[in-house]
Amino acid sequence: MQTETVIVTADNDQLSAGEREKFYAEAEGTVNAMKMRAGLYAENEQKIAALDELAKRYSALHERHASPRTSLTTGLRATVLDVQQIQVAKKTQFRFQHWP
């Protein structure tokens, strides 16, 4: 499940404990895979730092056994947005560098 979908589901009291655990496991695995991929490319320190922060936020919620409700995920959602903005900036930079 995507983070936003899980948050809405949790806000509506429709996220079971099993679904919550599956969400955290998948989210943490995805972030770790993204970090490994980011480490393969030069000048990715900003993205790696943002992914480290994202991993910490998922882990902190998971360790609290907290349901990812809107009230608890403000920082998490902001960090997801940071990662997305870095990805868009990298893609834009790549396109301009390889413009014919």
Backbone torsions as a table, in degrees:
resi	resn	phi	psi	omega
1	MET	NA	146.1	175.3
2	GLN	-77.1	153.3	-175.9
3	THR	-56.2	-48.9	-177.6
4	GLU	-62.1	-40.1	179.1
5	THR	-63.5	-42.5	179.6
6	VAL	-65.7	-39.5	179.6
7	ILE	-62.3	-45.6	178.8
8	VAL	-63.2	-42.2	178.8
9	THR	-62.0	-42.7	178.3
10	ALA	-66.3	-40.6	178.9
11	ASP	-61.1	-29.4	179.8
12	ASN	-93.3	14.8	179.6
13	ASP	54.9	37.4	-179.5
14	GLN	-118.5	15.8	-179.6
15	LEU	-105.7	112.5	-179.7
16	SER	-74.7	165.4	178.2
17	ALA	-61.3	-39.5	178.7
18	GLY	-64.6	-42.8	177.7
19	GLU	-64.9	-38.3	178.4
20	ARG	-62.1	-46.9	179.8
21	GLU	-63.4	-41.5	177.9
22	LYS	-62.3	-42.7	178.7
23	PHE	-58.6	-49.7	-178.5
24	TYR	-62.9	-41.7	179.7
25	ALA	-62.5	-45.1	179.6
26	GLU	-66.9	-42.1	-179.3
27	ALA	-63.8	-46.0	-179.6
28	GLU	-65.5	-38.6	177.2
29	GLY	-65.3	-41.4	178.8
30	THR	-63.4	-44.8	179.8
31	VAL	-63.3	-41.9	178.4
32	ASN	-62.4	-41.1	177.9
33	ALA	-64.8	-40.2	178.6
34	MET	-64.1	-38.4	178.1
35	LYS	-64.8	-41.4	179.0
36	MET	-63.5	-43.7	178.6
37	ARG	-64.0	-43.1	-179.5
38	ALA	-62.3	-33.5	180.0
39	GLY	-69.3	-13.2	179.1
40	LEU	-79.3	-14.5	-174.4
41	TYR	-114.1	145.4	179.4
42	ALA	-69.7	153.5	174.9
43	GLU	58.0	42.0	178.3
44	ASN	-112.0	19.2	-175.7
45	GLU	-59.1	-39.5	-178.5
46	GLN	-64.7	-42.9	179.8
47	LYS	-67.1	-41.9	179.3
48	ILE	-62.6	-40.9	177.9
49	ALA	-63.7	-41.2	178.4
50	ALA	-66.0	-38.8	177.8
51	LEU	-68.5	-36.0	174.9
52	ASP	-60.7	-43.7	178.9
53	GLU	-64.1	-41.3	178.8
54	LEU	-62.8	-43.3	177.9
55	ALA	-59.9	-41.4	179.1
56	LYS	-62.9	-41.1	-177.9
57	ARG	-67.7	-43.6	176.2
58	TYR	-62.0	-44.9	-177.8
59	SER	-62.4	-42.3	-179.7
60	ALA	-62.2	-43.1	177.6
61	LEU	-66.0	-41.9	-179.1
62	HIS	-62.7	-45.3	-179.2
63	GLU	-63.5	-28.6	177.5
64	ARG	-81.2	-5.7	-174.1
65	HIS	55.7	36.0	-177.5
66	ALA	-88.4	139.7	172.8
67	SER	-74.9	135.2	-174.6
68	PRO	-75.3	69.2	179.0
69	ARG	-83.0	159.2	-179.9
70	THR	-51.4	-42.8	-176.3
71	SER	-64.0	-22.0	-178.2
72	LEU	-103.9	-7.3	-169.4
73	THR	-113.9	16.5	-179.2
74	THR	-57.9	-49.4	-179.9
75	GLY	-66.3	-39.1	178.3
76	LEU	-61.3	-47.7	-178.5
77	ARG	-65.1	-37.3	177.6
78	ALA	-64.9	-38.5	179.8
79	THR	-70.5	-37.4	174.6
80	VAL	-59.9	-42.9	178.4
81	LEU	-62.9	-40.9	176.8
82	ASP	-57.8	-46.7	-179.6
83	VAL	-62.4	-43.4	179.5
84	GLN	-62.0	-41.7	179.9
85	GLN	-65.5	-38.2	177.7
86	ILE	-65.0	-41.5	179.2
87	GLN	-62.7	-43.3	179.4
88	VAL	-64.3	-43.3	179.7
89	ALA	-62.0	-41.5	179.1
90	LYS	-63.4	-43.0	-179.9
91	LYS	-64.5	-41.5	178.9
92	THR	-64.6	-43.7	178.8
93	GLN	-61.3	-43.3	-179.8
94	PHE	-62.1	-43.1	-179.2
95	ARG	-62.0	-42.4	-179.2
96	PHE	-69.8	-32.8	179.0
97	GLN	-70.6	-27.1	-176.5
98	HIS	-110.7	22.6	178.8
99	TRP	-71.1	131.2	-176.5
100	PRO	-66.0	NA	NA
